[in-house]
Amino acid sequence: MVAAGGRRGTTRLAGDQTAPMVAVELVWGNREHVVVDGVRIHVETAGPVDGPTIACLHGFASGTFTWAGVAAELRDELRVVAWDRPPFGRSDRPRPATGAADPYRLDADLARSAELLDRVATPDRPRVLVGHSAGALLAVQLALAGATRIDGLVLIAPAVDAEPPLTVRAVSRLPGSGLVAASLLRVGARGAAAFLRRSTRHGTPLTDATAAETGRTLRLPGTADALWHLTTTWEPPAVVARLADVGVPAVVIGGIDDRIVSVEQHRTAAEGLGSDLHLLEGAGHAPHEQQPTVVAGLIRDFVGSI
């Protein structure tokens, strides 16, 4: 059911919140490791090799598994690709460094992502970035950088104006904090799955499964050190003021009950891009996991429109 929203270009989607979900399978495509700039990246692909490509960029601490529901809906008609951004998922966790040698600096992440997209996308066919949360921020940055061809953006719960938690920044300034931070993060990762289940509105079997997988991958060696380095060195890029410069068609999808990115932040992103905004009732910060059929339909319609 679709009802008119309060502003032009905005729709409210009730979605299908009653349909039962069958057994959850987090592996949705062919898996391989691709080496880019000396870093092994876990890549998952599915769908026709001659079709339009949707490249799915996961959010903070997630992985390719977050796209299981959407990929199952779209892989018969679109080429669906996703990869784990270091230090998450099944990709390498290179040791943090300083300056140009740092594998976690923004320009290194952008360069790896652009090269991966060029490798896995179908030549001469539309290529659309589908980004969730921090992955949506990366999608916008890739479009602004212009290092590779991008024909459209689907931004799900886009954290385009987010920054590291103030408490983490405060702790990072304490003398000696770096000596114990990684150990504390390793301990905290043990409860990550339970925390995600408690904090997710409108849980489903898929969100339970991805929460458990997130907790497992966060406990892998090297994650805590890289995560602390990322959190304490990352500077929020000023992209909100540059959204009008993106220059490609876009659509924004959000959950009305999102506790991380507010509805007003969704509106700001959509208005900056000059795009439509779809707000899903009964969804929180992970609408692609909570209502994959609805989100897949919006992606399908968007790809068809460009």
Backbone hydrogen bonds in HBPLUS format (Angstrom, degrees):
<---DONOR---> <-ACCEPTOR-->    atom                        ^
c    i                          cat <-CA-CA->   ^        H-A-AA   ^      H-
h    n   atom  resd res      DA  || num        DHA   H-A  angle D-A-AA Bond
n    s   type  num  typ     dist DA aas  dist angle  dist       angle   num
A0014-ALA N   A0001-MET O   3.25 MM  13  5.63 171.4  2.26 158.9 161.3     1
A0003-ALA N   A0012-ARG O   3.29 MM   9  5.57 165.7  2.31 153.8 158.1     2
A0012-ARG N   A0003-ALA O   3.28 MM   9  5.57 172.6  2.29 163.3 163.8     3
A0005-GLY N   A0010-THR O   3.20 MM   5  5.05 139.7  2.38 146.8 136.1     4
A0010-THR N   A0007-ARG O   3.15 MM   3  5.59 146.5  2.27 140.1 136.2     5
A0277-LEU N   A0009-GLY O   2.70 MM 268  6.02 161.9  1.73 158.0 161.7     6
A0011-THR N   A0277-LEU O   2.87 MM 266  6.41 150.2  1.96 156.1 166.0     7
A0279-LEU N   A0011-THR O   2.83 MM 268  6.13 172.8  1.84 167.4 167.1     8
A0013-LEU N   A0279-LEU O   2.79 MM 266  6.08 161.9  1.82 152.4 157.4     9
A0281-GLU N   A0013-LEU O   2.84 MM 268  6.01 160.7  1.88 150.7 157.2    10
A0030-ASN N   A0045-THR O   2.68 MM  15  5.21 148.8  1.77 166.3 158.4    11
A0045-THR N   A0030-ASN O   2.93 MM  15  5.21 152.5  2.01 139.5 148.0    12
A0032-GLU N   A0043-VAL O   3.01 MM  11  5.45 149.0  2.11 154.3 160.8    13
A0043-VAL N   A0032-GLU O   2.81 MM  11  5.45 174.6  1.81 170.9 171.8    14
A0034-VAL N   A0041-ILE O   2.82 MM   7  5.14 162.0  1.85 148.0 149.5    15
A0041-ILE N   A0034-VAL O   2.78 MM   7  5.14 165.7  1.80 137.9 143.0    16
A0036-VAL N   A0039-VAL O   2.92 MM   3  5.29 164.8  1.94 146.3 145.9    17
A0039-VAL N   A0036-VAL O   3.00 MM   3  5.29 165.4  2.02 114.4 119.2    18
A0092-ASP N   A0040-ARG O   2.91 MM  52  5.39 170.3  1.92 164.6 163.8    19
A0084-ASP N   A0042-HIS O   3.02 MM  42  5.60 152.4  2.09 153.5 162.1    20
A0044-GLU N   A0082-ALA O   2.83 MM  38  5.39 167.4  1.85 161.9 163.7    21
A0082-ALA N   A0044-GLU O   2.95 MM  38  5.39 143.3  2.09 154.2 162.5    22
A0046-ALA N   A0080-VAL O   2.90 MM  34  5.26 139.8  2.07 149.9 159.6    23
A0080-VAL N   A0046-ALA O   2.78 MM  34  5.26 151.4  1.86 150.3 159.2    24
A0051-GLY N   A0048-PRO O   3.32 MM   3  5.44 167.7  2.34 109.3 110.4    25
A0079-ARG N   A0052-PRO O   2.88 MM  27  5.91 165.2  1.90 165.5 165.3    26
A0053-THR N   A0126-PRO O   2.86 MM  73  6.27 159.7  1.90 162.9 162.5    27
A0128-VAL N   A0053-THR O   2.82 MM  75  6.22 162.2  1.86 159.3 164.5    28
A0054-ILE N   A0079-ARG O   2.86 MM  25  6.23 161.8  1.90 165.3 168.2    29
A0081-VAL N   A0054-ILE O   3.03 MM  27  6.33 167.0  2.05 161.7 161.5    30
A0055-ALA N   A0128-VAL O   2.83 MM  73  6.21 156.2  1.89 156.3 164.4    31
A0130-VAL N   A0055-ALA O   2.83 MM  75  5.89 169.4  1.84 145.8 147.5    32
A0056-CYS N   A0081-VAL O   2.78 MM  25  6.13 170.1  1.79 162.2 162.3    33
A0057-LEU N   A0130-VAL O   2.79 MM  73  6.10 157.7  1.84 147.3 154.4    34
A0132-HIS N   A0057-LEU O   3.03 MM  75  6.36 161.1  2.07 176.9 176.1    35
A0062-SER N   A0059-GLY O   3.19 MM   3  5.59 163.1  2.22 132.1 131.8    36
A0066-THR N   A0063-GLY O   3.09 MM   3  5.93 163.8  2.12 123.5 127.2    37
A0067-TRP N   A0064-THR O   3.07 MM   3  5.84 165.5  2.09 123.1 127.3    38
A0068-ALA N   A0065-PHE O   3.23 MM   3  5.47 163.0  2.26 117.8 117.2    39
A0071-ALA N   A0067-TRP O   2.82 MM   4  5.81 168.1  1.83 163.0 167.0    40
A0072-ALA N   A0068-ALA O   3.11 MM   4  6.15 155.5  2.17 141.7 147.7    41
A0073-GLU N   A0070-VAL O   3.06 MM   3  5.23 130.1  2.32  99.9 113.2    42
A0074-LEU N   A0070-VAL O   3.12 MM   4  6.36 139.0  2.30 146.2 157.8    43
A0074-LEU N   A0071-ALA O   3.16 MM   3  5.15 127.3  2.45  95.6 109.1    44
A0075-ARG N   A0071-ALA O   2.88 MM   4  5.44 150.5  1.97 158.7 157.7    45
A0077-GLU N   A0074-LEU O   3.01 MM   3  5.77 161.6  2.05 125.2 130.6    46
A0078-LEU N   A0074-LEU O   2.90 MM   4  5.75 160.0  1.94 165.7 169.8    47
A0088-PHE N   A0085-ARG O   2.92 MM   3  5.73 157.5  1.97 126.4 133.9    48
A0102-ASP N   A0099-GLY O   3.16 MM   3  5.73 168.5  2.17 119.4 122.7    49
A0105-ARG N   A0102-ASP O   3.40 MM   3  5.69 171.8  2.40 112.1 113.2    50
A0108-ALA N   A0105-ARG O   3.13 MM   3  5.43 127.3  2.42 103.9 117.3    51
A0109-ASP N   A0105-ARG O   3.11 MM   4  6.46 157.3  2.16 154.0 160.7    52
A0110-LEU N   A0106-LEU O   2.89 MM   4  6.16 162.7  1.92 159.3 164.1    53
A0111-ALA N   A0107-ASP O   2.98 MM   4  6.01 156.5  2.03 137.0 143.6    54
A0112-ARG N   A0108-ALA O   2.97 MM   4  6.15 163.8  1.99 150.3 154.3    55
A0113-SER N   A0109-ASP O   2.99 MM   4  6.12 164.0  2.02 147.8 152.7    56
A0114-ALA N   A0110-LEU O   2.91 MM   4  6.07 161.0  1.94 150.6 155.6    57
A0115-GLU N   A0111-ALA O   3.03 MM   4  6.19 161.7  2.06 148.1 153.0    58
A0116-LEU N   A0112-ARG O   2.89 MM   4  6.09 161.8  1.92 152.5 157.9    59
A0117-LEU N   A0113-SER O   2.94 MM   4  6.10 159.8  1.98 148.5 153.9    60
A0118-ASP N   A0114-ALA O   3.05 MM   4  6.28 158.6  2.10 146.0 151.5    61
A0119-ARG N   A0115-GLU O   3.02 MM   4  6.26 144.8  2.14 144.5 154.2    62
A0119-ARG N   A0116-LEU O   3.12 MM   3  5.07 120.9  2.49  92.6 107.5    63
A0120-VAL N   A0116-LEU O   3.00 MM   4  6.21 157.0  2.05 156.1 160.9    64
A0121-ALA N   A0117-LEU O   2.97 MM   4  5.64 150.4  2.06 150.5 155.1    65
A0151-ASP N   A0127-ARG O   2.87 MM  24  5.48 163.0  1.90 166.6 169.3    66
A0129-LEU N   A0152-GLY O   3.04 MM  23  6.41 155.7  2.10 159.8 154.0    67
A0154-VAL N   A0129-LEU O   2.81 MM  25  6.18 159.0  1.86 162.4 165.9    68
A0131-GLY N   A0154-VAL O   2.93 MM  23  6.35 147.8  2.03 160.5 171.0    69
A0156-ILE N   A0131-GLY O   2.81 MM  25  6.01 177.4  1.81 168.2 169.0    70
A0135-GLY N   A0132-HIS O   2.73 MM   3  4.78 143.3  1.87 141.9 131.9    71
A0133-SER N   A0156-ILE O   2.92 MM  23  6.32 160.1  1.96 168.1 174.6    72
A0136-ALA N   A0133-SER O   2.99 MM   3  5.21 135.4  2.19 101.7 114.0    73
A0137-LEU N   A0133-SER O   3.32 MM   4  6.82 146.9  2.43 143.0 151.6    74
A0159-ALA N   A0133-SER O   3.24 MM  26  4.71 172.6  2.25 102.7 104.2    75
A0138-LEU N   A0134-ALA O   3.08 MM   4  6.44 154.3  2.15 142.8 149.2    76
A0139-ALA N   A0135-GLY O   2.97 MM   4  6.19 149.7  2.06 137.6 146.0    77
A0140-VAL N   A0136-ALA O   3.02 MM   4  6.32 157.0  2.08 149.5 154.2    78
A0141-GLN N   A0137-LEU O   2.99 MM   4  6.26 159.7  2.03 149.7 155.6    79
A0142-LEU N   A0138-LEU O   2.86 MM   4  6.10 152.0  1.94 150.9 158.4    80
A0143-ALA N   A0139-ALA O   3.05 MM   4  6.30 156.5  2.10 145.9 152.0    81
A0144-LEU N   A0140-VAL O   2.94 MM   4  6.21 156.3  2.00 150.6 157.2    82
A0145-ALA N   A0141-GLN O   2.87 MM   4  6.01 148.3  1.97 143.4 152.2    83
A0146-GLY N   A0142-LEU O   3.19 MM   4  6.39 149.4  2.28 146.9 152.5    84
A0153-LEU N   A0249-PRO O   2.97 MM  96  6.44 146.4  2.09 143.3 154.0    85
A0251-VAL N   A0153-LEU O   2.98 MM  98  6.46 136.5  2.17 148.4 161.8    86
A0155-LEU N   A0251-VAL O   2.92 MM  96  6.27 168.8  1.93 167.0 168.1    87
A0253-ILE N   A0155-LEU O   2.84 MM  98  6.16 162.1  1.87 156.5 159.4    88
A0157-ALA N   A0253-ILE O   2.81 MM  96  6.22 162.9  1.84 166.4 171.6    89
A0168-VAL N   A0165-PRO O   3.06 MM   3  5.36 121.8  2.41 102.8 116.5    90
A0169-ARG N   A0165-PRO O   3.10 MM   4  6.50 161.4  2.14 154.0 159.2    91
A0170-ALA N   A0166-LEU O   2.88 MM   4  6.10 157.1  1.93 149.8 156.0    92
A0171-VAL N   A0167-THR O   2.94 MM   4  6.16 162.0  1.97 148.5 152.9    93
A0172-SER N   A0168-VAL O   2.91 MM   4  6.07 155.8  1.97 150.0 157.0    94
A0173-ARG N   A0170-ALA O   3.21 MM   3  5.48 145.4  2.34 102.1 111.6    95
A0174-LEU N   A0171-VAL O   3.01 MM   3  5.41 161.4  2.05 113.8 119.8    96
A0177-SER N   A0174-LEU O   3.13 MM   3  5.48 159.3  2.17 137.0 134.3    97
A0179-LEU N   A0176-GLY O   3.08 MM   3  5.52 148.6  2.19 111.2 120.0    98
A0180-VAL N   A0177-SER O   3.23 MM   3  5.77 146.1  2.36 111.8 119.6    99
A0181-ALA N   A0177-SER O   2.94 MM   4  5.84 138.9  2.11 154.3 167.2   100
A0184-LEU N   A0180-VAL O   3.03 MM   4  6.30 157.8  2.08 155.2 161.8   101
A0185-LEU N   A0181-ALA O   2.87 MM   4  6.16 155.2  1.94 154.5 162.0   102
A0186-ARG N   A0182-ALA O   2.94 MM   4  6.19 150.3  2.03 145.5 153.3   103
A0187-VAL N   A0183-SER O   3.12 MM   4  6.43 152.8  2.20 144.7 151.4   104
A0188-GLY N   A0184-LEU O   2.87 MM   4  6.12 161.3  1.90 149.4 155.2   105
A0189-ALA N   A0185-LEU O   2.87 MM   4  6.02 144.8  2.00 146.5 154.5   106
A0190-ARG N   A0187-VAL O   3.18 MM   3  5.71 148.9  2.28 110.1 118.2   107
A0191-GLY N   A0188-GLY O   3.11 MM   3  5.77 150.8  2.20 116.1 123.0   108
A0192-ALA N   A0189-ALA O   3.10 MM   3  4.92 167.5  2.12 105.9 108.3   109
A0195-PHE N   A0191-GLY O   3.02 MM   4  6.19 159.4  2.06 152.7 159.1   110
A0196-LEU N   A0192-ALA O   2.91 MM   4  6.13 162.7  1.94 155.3 159.3   111
A0197-ARG N   A0193-ALA O   3.02 MM   4  6.26 156.5  2.08 148.6 155.0   112
A0198-ARG N   A0194-ALA O   3.03 MM   4  6.27 155.8  2.09 147.0 153.3   113
A0199-SER N   A0195-PHE O   2.95 MM   4  6.14 150.8  2.04 149.7 157.9   114
A0200-THR N   A0196-LEU O   3.08 MM   4  5.99 126.0  2.38 143.0 152.9   115
A0208-ASP N   A0204-THR O   3.01 MM   4  6.28 155.6  2.07 154.8 161.9   116
A0209-ALA N   A0205-PRO O   3.00 MM   4  6.18 154.3  2.07 141.3 148.1   117
A0210-THR N   A0206-LEU O   2.91 MM   4  6.17 162.7  1.94 155.0 159.3   118
A0211-ALA N   A0207-THR O   2.97 MM   4  5.99 149.4  2.07 138.8 147.1   119
A0212-ALA N   A0208-ASP O   3.11 MM   4  6.35 157.4  2.17 145.3 150.5   120
A0213-GLU N   A0209-ALA O   3.03 MM   4  6.31 155.6  2.09 146.0 152.9   121
A0214-THR N   A0210-THR O   2.83 MM   4  5.98 152.7  1.90 145.5 153.0   122
A0215-GLY N   A0211-ALA O   3.04 MM   4  6.30 162.9  2.07 149.2 152.9   123
A0216-ARG N   A0212-ALA O   3.02 MM   4  6.30 153.1  2.10 143.6 151.1   124
A0217-THR N   A0213-GLU O   2.96 MM   4  6.18 169.2  1.98 155.2 156.7   125
A0218-LEU N   A0214-THR O   2.96 MM   4  6.08 150.2  2.05 150.9 159.1   126
A0219-ARG N   A0216-ARG O   3.17 MM   3  5.46 144.9  2.30 102.9 112.8   127
A0220-LEU N   A0217-THR O   3.21 MM   3  5.35 163.6  2.23 105.4 110.4   128
A0223-THR N   A0220-LEU O   3.24 MM   3  5.99 165.4  2.26 140.5 143.5   129
A0226-ALA N   A0222-GLY O   3.26 MM   4  6.31 164.5  2.28 145.3 149.9   130
A0227-LEU N   A0223-THR O   2.75 MM   4  5.85 155.8  1.81 156.0 164.0   131
A0228-TRP N   A0224-ALA O   2.96 MM   4  6.13 161.5  1.99 151.6 155.3   132
A0229-HIS N   A0225-ASP O   3.10 MM   4  6.28 159.1  2.14 143.4 149.5   133
A0230-LEU N   A0226-ALA O   2.84 MM   4  6.05 159.8  1.88 149.9 155.4   134
A0231-THR N   A0227-LEU O   2.96 MM   4  6.10 166.6  1.98 150.5 153.9   135
A0232-THR N   A0228-TRP O   3.06 MM   4  6.13 156.3  2.11 148.9 154.4   136
A0233-THR N   A0229-HIS O   3.09 MM   4  6.01 132.8  2.32 144.4 154.0   137
A0234-TRP N   A0230-LEU O   3.03 MM   4  5.66 140.4  2.19 145.5 151.6   138
A0239-VAL N   A0237-PRO O   3.00 MM   2  5.71 126.1  2.30 108.5  92.9   139
A0242-ARG N   A0239-VAL O   2.84 MM   3  4.97 145.9  1.95 105.0 116.4   140
A0243-LEU N   A0240-VAL O   3.41 MM   3  5.46 172.7  2.41 107.5 108.8   141
A0245-ASP N   A0242-ARG O   2.84 MM   3  5.35 153.7  1.91 116.1 124.8   142
A0246-VAL N   A0243-LEU O   3.15 MM   3  5.49 169.4  2.16 114.4 117.0   143
A0252-VAL N   A0276-ASP O   3.05 MM  24  6.33 167.3  2.07 158.3 162.4   144
A0278-HIS N   A0252-VAL O   2.87 MM  26  6.27 161.0  1.90 157.6 163.7   145
A0254-GLY N   A0278-HIS O   2.90 MM  24  6.33 159.3  1.95 162.7 165.8   146
A0280-LEU N   A0254-GLY O   2.74 MM  26  6.11 165.3  1.77 158.4 162.8   147
A0258-ASP N   A0255-GLY O   3.14 MM   3  5.24 152.4  2.22 117.7 114.8   148
A0256-ILE N   A0280-LEU O   3.06 MM  24  5.82 171.3  2.07 141.6 142.4   149
A0257-ASP N   A0283-ALA O   2.97 MM  26  5.82 152.5  2.04 172.6 164.5   150
A0265-GLN N   A0262-SER O   3.06 MM   3  5.09 120.2  2.43  95.1 109.8   151
A0266-HIS N   A0262-SER O   2.98 MM   4  6.39 149.9  2.07 146.8 155.8   152
A0267-ARG N   A0263-VAL O   2.91 MM   4  6.25 154.7  1.98 148.5 155.3   153
A0268-THR N   A0264-GLU O   2.91 MM   4  6.19 155.5  1.97 145.3 151.9   154
A0269-ALA N   A0265-GLN O   3.05 MM   4  6.28 161.1  2.08 148.7 152.5   155
A0270-ALA N   A0266-HIS O   3.01 MM   4  6.26 166.3  2.03 153.4 157.1   156
A0271-GLU N   A0267-ARG O   2.83 MM   4  5.96 166.4  1.85 156.8 160.7   157
A0272-GLY N   A0268-THR O   2.94 MM   4  6.01 155.5  2.00 144.8 151.7   158
A0273-LEU N   A0269-ALA O   3.06 MM   4  6.24 148.8  2.16 145.3 153.2   159
A0274-GLY N   A0270-ALA O   2.87 MM   4  5.86 119.3  2.24 136.7 153.2   160
A0275-SER N   A0270-ALA O   2.90 MM   5  5.00 160.9  1.93 147.5 149.3   161
A0289-GLU N   A0286-ALA O   2.98 MM   3  5.46 147.7  2.09 114.5 123.7   162
A0290-GLN N   A0286-ALA O   2.97 MM   4  6.19 158.0  2.01 152.5 159.7   163
A0291-GLN N   A0287-PRO O   2.77 MM   4  5.43 161.5  1.80 141.6 146.4   164
A0295-VAL N   A0291-GLN O   3.09 MM   4  6.35 172.2  2.10 160.9 163.1   165
A0296-ALA N   A0292-PRO O   2.80 MM   4  5.77 159.7  1.84 144.7 151.3   166
A0297-GLY N   A0293-THR O   3.03 MM   4  6.15 150.7  2.11 139.5 147.2   167
A0298-LEU N   A0294-VAL O   3.09 MM   4  6.45 151.5  2.17 147.7 155.1   168
A0299-ILE N   A0295-VAL O   2.95 MM   4  6.26 155.9  2.01 151.9 158.8   169
A0300-ARG N   A0296-ALA O   2.82 MM   4  6.02 162.7  1.85 151.2 156.3   170
A0301-ASP N   A0297-GLY O   2.97 MM   4  6.16 163.2  2.00 147.4 151.6   171
A0302-PHE N   A0298-LEU O   2.99 MM   4  6.13 155.9  2.05 142.8 149.7   172
A0303-VAL N   A0299-ILE O   2.88 MM   4  6.10 170.4  1.89 160.6 162.3   173
A0304-GLY N   A0300-ARG O   3.01 MM   4  6.16 159.8  2.05 147.9 153.9   174
A0305-SER N   A0301-ASP O   3.02 MM   4  6.20 135.5  2.23 138.1 149.7   175
A0305-SER N   A0302-PHE O   3.02 MM   3  5.06 126.7  2.31  95.3 109.8   176
A0306-ILE N   A0303-VAL O   3.26 MM   3  5.52 147.8  2.37 103.4 112.0   177
